[in-house]
């Protein structure tokens, strides 16, 4: 509906892919850090975190830990260019490009939780497309979860 725009630099997509490769067949993820454009029409992701060390996962679920995230976000907020939490990213190794029910519930909870200061969190899902049982390409699927509204699958340009 063109209300929401997202800008992610290719090097950050590459970094998420590297984190996914390291996780092998287990889900993984982290947070998205960035800012909004001057006219507030575009979320600009400037950093993706690795999975915190207290994260847990298997090939079909992921629980993102919190270790070190508060300090990271406080440091980014105090920087010359104020950056802040924009959402989450995680890896679905079984090529499921849609958020699971748990993903949706978590993102909706974040959109209502005042401690996140993020009423429209973004979720980027990274998957692996399988071609004849051979993993060939990782795909990126962005979603936004506006508080009080249904999730929106963002168009890729």
Protein Blocks (a to p, Z undefined) as FASTA:
>chain_A
ZZaccdddfklmmmmmmmmmmnomaccdddddddddfklpaccdfbdcdddfkbccdfkb
ccddfehklmmmmmmmmmmbdcddfbdcdddfkopabdcfklmmmmmmmmmmmklopabb
cddddddddeehiafbdcdddddddehiacdddddZZ
